[in-house]
Amino acid sequence: MSLHKTLSRMVIELIIAAGFLSITVGILQKLSNLGSIYDPHLMGLSPKDFIAFGGIAFLLAIAIASRRILKHLELLVERK
């Protein structure tokens, strides 16, 4: 496997991990908000902000992965 393929795979996995972490933080903030009168804001961000960032991270990972798949398919078509 070439360095470029390994690097792009690692970037996609890091973006997905950041999305999961962001959604987890958003859910934990929302649960603490429901269980108390404390209004949680981590670094000035509300639970909705973390959920939105997670969704955007997942969409970005899908876009990068689909671009990589299309490049691979183009190479296969050119070889035939």
TIRO-2110 file (N, C-alpha, C; in Angstrom, 1 decimal):
// TIRO-2110
0.8, -1.2, 0.0, N, 1, A
0.0, 0.0, 0.0, CA, 1, A
0.9, 1.2, 0.0, C, 1, A
0.5, 2.2, -0.8, N, 2, A
1.4, 3.4, -0.9, CA, 2, A
1.1, 4.3, 0.3, C, 2, A
2.0, 5.3, 0.5, N, 3, A
1.9, 6.2, 1.6, CA, 3, A
0.7, 7.1, 1.4, C, 3, A
0.3, 7.5, 0.2, N, 4, A
-0.8, 8.3, -0.1, CA, 4, A
-2.1, 7.6, 0.4, C, 4, A
-2.3, 6.3, 0.0, N, 5, A
-3.5, 5.6, 0.4, CA, 5, A
-3.6, 5.4, 1.9, C, 5, A
-2.4, 5.1, 2.5, N, 6, A
-2.4, 5.0, 4.0, CA, 6, A
-2.8, 6.3, 4.7, C, 6, A
-2.2, 7.4, 4.2, N, 7, A
-2.5, 8.7, 4.8, CA, 7, A
-3.9, 9.1, 4.6, C, 7, A
-4.5, 8.9, 3.4, N, 8, A
-5.9, 9.3, 3.2, CA, 8, A
-6.8, 8.4, 4.1, C, 8, A
-6.5, 7.1, 4.2, N, 9, A
-7.3, 6.2, 5.1, CA, 9, A
-7.2, 6.7, 6.6, C, 9, A
-6.0, 7.1, 7.0, N, 10, A
-5.8, 7.5, 8.4, CA, 10, A
-6.6, 8.9, 8.6, C, 10, A
-6.6, 9.8, 7.6, N, 11, A
-7.3, 11.0, 7.8, CA, 11, A
-8.8, 10.7, 7.9, C, 11, A
-9.3, 9.8, 7.1, N, 12, A
-10.8, 9.5, 7.1, CA, 12, A
-11.1, 8.9, 8.5, C, 12, A
-10.3, 8.0, 9.0, N, 13, A
-10.5, 7.4, 10.3, CA, 13, A
-10.5, 8.4, 11.4, C, 13, A
-9.5, 9.4, 11.3, N, 14, A
-9.4, 10.4, 12.4, CA, 14, A
-10.7, 11.4, 12.3, C, 14, A
-11.2, 11.7, 11.1, N, 15, A
-12.4, 12.5, 11.0, CA, 15, A
-13.6, 11.8, 11.6, C, 15, A
-13.7, 10.5, 11.3, N, 16, A
-14.8, 9.7, 11.9, CA, 16, A
-14.7, 9.7, 13.4, C, 16, A
-13.5, 9.5, 13.9, N, 17, A
-13.3, 9.4, 15.4, CA, 17, A
-13.6, 10.8, 16.0, C, 17, A
-13.3, 11.9, 15.4, N, 18, A
-13.6, 13.2, 15.9, CA, 18, A
-15.1, 13.4, 15.9, C, 18, A
-15.8, 12.9, 14.8, N, 19, A
-17.3, 13.0, 14.8, CA, 19, A
-17.9, 12.2, 15.9, C, 19, A
-17.5, 11.0, 16.2, N, 20, A
-18.0, 10.2, 17.3, CA, 20, A
-17.8, 10.8, 18.6, C, 20, A
-16.6, 11.3, 18.8, N, 21, A
-16.2, 12.0, 20.1, CA, 21, A
-17.1, 13.2, 20.3, C, 21, A
-17.3, 14.0, 19.2, N, 22, A
-18.1, 15.2, 19.3, CA, 22, A
-19.6, 14.9, 19.6, C, 22, A
-20.1, 13.9, 19.0, N, 23, A
-21.5, 13.5, 19.3, CA, 23, A
-21.6, 12.9, 20.7, C, 23, A
-20.6, 12.2, 21.1, N, 24, A
-20.6, 11.7, 22.5, CA, 24, A
-20.6, 12.8, 23.5, C, 24, A
-19.8, 13.8, 23.3, N, 25, A
-19.7, 15.0, 24.2, CA, 25, A
-21.0, 15.7, 24.2, C, 25, A
-21.6, 15.9, 23.0, N, 26, A
-22.9, 16.5, 22.9, CA, 26, A
-24.0, 15.8, 23.7, C, 26, A
-24.0, 14.5, 23.5, N, 27, A
-25.0, 13.7, 24.3, CA, 27, A
-24.8, 13.8, 25.8, C, 27, A
-23.6, 13.7, 26.2, N, 28, A
-23.3, 13.8, 27.6, CA, 28, A
-23.7, 15.1, 28.2, C, 28, A
-23.4, 16.2, 27.4, N, 29, A
-23.8, 17.5, 27.9, CA, 29, A
-25.3, 17.6, 28.0, C, 29, A
-26.0, 17.1, 27.0, N, 30, A
-27.5, 17.1, 27.0, CA, 30, A
-28.1, 16.3, 28.2, C, 30, A
-27.5, 15.2, 28.5, N, 31, A
-27.9, 14.4, 29.6, CA, 31, A
-27.7, 15.1, 30.9, C, 31, A
-26.6, 15.8, 31.1, N, 32, A
-26.3, 16.5, 32.3, CA, 32, A
-27.2, 17.7, 32.4, C, 32, A
-27.6, 18.3, 31.3, N, 33, A
-28.6, 19.4, 31.2, CA, 33, A
-30.0, 18.9, 31.7, C, 33, A
-30.4, 17.7, 31.2, N, 34, A
-31.7, 17.2, 31.6, CA, 34, A
-31.7, 16.8, 33.1, C, 34, A
-30.6, 16.3, 33.6, N, 35, A
-30.6, 15.8, 35.0, CA, 35, A
-30.4, 16.9, 36.1, C, 35, A
-30.1, 18.1, 35.7, N, 36, A
-29.9, 19.2, 36.7, CA, 36, A
-30.3, 20.5, 36.1, C, 36, A
-30.2, 21.6, 36.9, N, 37, A
-30.5, 22.9, 36.4, CA, 37, A
-29.3, 23.6, 35.8, C, 37, A
-28.1, 22.9, 35.9, N, 38, A
-26.9, 23.4, 35.3, CA, 38, A
-27.0, 23.4, 33.8, C, 38, A
-26.6, 24.5, 33.1, N, 39, A
-26.7, 24.6, 31.7, CA, 39, A
-25.2, 24.5, 31.2, C, 39, A
-24.9, 23.3, 30.7, N, 40, A
-23.5, 23.0, 30.3, CA, 40, A
-23.1, 23.7, 29.0, C, 40, A
-21.9, 24.3, 29.0, N, 41, A
-21.3, 24.8, 27.8, CA, 41, A
-19.8, 24.5, 27.9, C, 41, A
-19.3, 23.7, 27.1, N, 42, A
-17.9, 23.3, 27.1, CA, 42, A
-17.2, 24.2, 26.0, C, 42, A
-16.2, 25.0, 26.4, N, 43, A
-15.5, 25.9, 25.5, CA, 43, A
-16.5, 26.8, 24.8, C, 43, A
-17.6, 27.2, 25.4, N, 44, A
-18.6, 28.1, 24.8, CA, 44, A
-19.5, 27.4, 23.8, C, 44, A
-19.4, 26.1, 23.7, N, 45, A
-20.3, 25.4, 22.7, CA, 45, A
-21.4, 24.6, 23.5, C, 45, A
-22.5, 24.7, 22.9, N, 46, A
-23.7, 24.0, 23.5, CA, 46, A
-23.7, 22.5, 22.9, C, 46, A
-24.6, 21.7, 23.5, N, 47, A
-24.7, 20.3, 22.9, CA, 47, A
-25.1, 20.3, 21.4, C, 47, A
-26.0, 21.2, 21.0, N, 48, A
-26.3, 21.3, 19.6, CA, 48, A
-25.1, 21.5, 18.7, C, 48, A
-24.2, 22.4, 19.2, N, 49, A
-23.0, 22.7, 18.4, CA, 49, A
-22.1, 21.4, 18.2, C, 49, A
-22.0, 20.6, 19.3, N, 50, A
-21.2, 19.4, 19.2, CA, 50, A
-21.9, 18.4, 18.2, C, 50, A
-23.2, 18.3, 18.3, N, 51, A
-23.9, 17.3, 17.4, CA, 51, A
-23.8, 17.8, 16.0, C, 51, A
-23.9, 19.1, 15.7, N, 52, A
-23.7, 19.6, 14.4, CA, 52, A
-22.3, 19.3, 13.8, C, 52, A
-21.3, 19.6, 14.7, N, 53, A
-20.0, 19.3, 14.2, CA, 53, A
-19.7, 17.8, 13.9, C, 53, A
-20.3, 17.0, 14.7, N, 54, A
-20.2, 15.5, 14.4, CA, 54, A
-20.8, 15.1, 13.1, C, 54, A
-22.0, 15.7, 12.8, N, 55, A
-22.6, 15.4, 11.6, CA, 55, A
-21.8, 15.9, 10.4, C, 55, A
-21.3, 17.1, 10.5, N, 56, A
-20.4, 17.7, 9.5, CA, 56, A
-19.2, 16.8, 9.3, C, 56, A
-18.6, 16.4, 10.4, N, 57, A
-17.4, 15.5, 10.3, CA, 57, A
-17.7, 14.2, 9.5, C, 57, A
-18.9, 13.6, 9.8, N, 58, A
-19.3, 12.4, 9.1, CA, 58, A
-19.5, 12.7, 7.6, C, 58, A
-20.1, 13.8, 7.3, N, 59, A
-20.3, 14.1, 5.8, CA, 59, A
-19.0, 14.4, 5.1, C, 59, A
-18.0, 15.0, 5.8, N, 60, A
-16.7, 15.2, 5.2, CA, 60, A
-16.0, 13.9, 5.0, C, 60, A
-16.1, 13.0, 6.0, N, 61, A
-15.5, 11.7, 5.8, CA, 61, A
-16.1, 10.9, 4.6, C, 61, A
-17.4, 11.0, 4.5, N, 62, A
-18.1, 10.3, 3.3, CA, 62, A
-17.6, 10.9, 2.0, C, 62, A
-17.5, 12.3, 2.0, N, 63, A
-17.0, 12.9, 0.7, CA, 63, A
-15.6, 12.5, 0.4, C, 63, A
-14.7, 12.5, 1.3, N, 64, A
-13.3, 12.1, 1.1, CA, 64, A
-13.3, 10.6, 0.6, C, 64, A
-14.0, 9.8, 1.3, N, 65, A
-14.0, 8.3, 0.9, CA, 65, A
-14.6, 8.1, -0.4, C, 65, A
-15.6, 8.8, -0.8, N, 66, A
-16.2, 8.6, -2.1, CA, 66, A
-15.3, 9.1, -3.2, C, 66, A
-14.6, 10.2, -2.9, N, 67, A
-13.7, 10.7, -3.9, CA, 67, A
-12.5, 9.7, -4.1, C, 67, A
-12.1, 9.1, -3.1, N, 68, A
-11.0, 8.1, -3.2, CA, 68, A
-11.5, 6.9, -3.9, C, 68, A
-12.8, 6.5, -3.7, N, 69, A
-13.3, 5.3, -4.4, CA, 69, A
-13.5, 5.7, -5.9, C, 69, A
-13.9, 6.9, -6.3, N, 70, A
-14.0, 7.2, -7.7, CA, 70, A
-12.7, 7.3, -8.4, C, 70, A
-11.6, 7.8, -7.7, N, 71, A
-10.3, 7.7, -8.3, CA, 71, A
-9.9, 6.3, -8.6, C, 71, A
-10.1, 5.4, -7.7, N, 72, A
-9.8, 4.0, -7.9, CA, 72, A
-10.5, 3.4, -9.0, C, 72, A
-11.8, 3.7, -9.2, N, 73, A
-12.6, 3.2, -10.3, CA, 73, A
-12.2, 3.8, -11.6, C, 73, A
-11.8, 5.1, -11.6, N, 74, A
-11.2, 5.7, -12.9, CA, 74, A
-10.0, 4.9, -13.3, C, 74, A
-9.1, 4.6, -12.4, N, 75, A
-7.9, 3.9, -12.7, CA, 75, A
-8.2, 2.5, -13.3, C, 75, A
-9.2, 1.8, -12.7, N, 76, A
-9.6, 0.5, -13.3, CA, 76, A
-10.2, 0.6, -14.7, C, 76, A
-10.9, 1.7, -14.9, N, 77, A
-11.5, 1.9, -16.3, CA, 77, A
-10.4, 2.2, -17.3, C, 77, A
-9.4, 3.0, -16.9, N, 78, A
-8.3, 3.4, -17.8, CA, 78, A
-7.5, 2.1, -18.1, C, 78, A
-7.4, 1.2, -17.2, N, 79, A
-6.5, 0.0, -17.5, CA, 79, A
-7.2, -0.9, -18.5, C, 79, A
-8.5, -0.9, -18.6, N, 80, A
-9.2, -1.8, -19.6, CA, 80, A
-9.2, -1.3, -21.0, C, 80, A
END
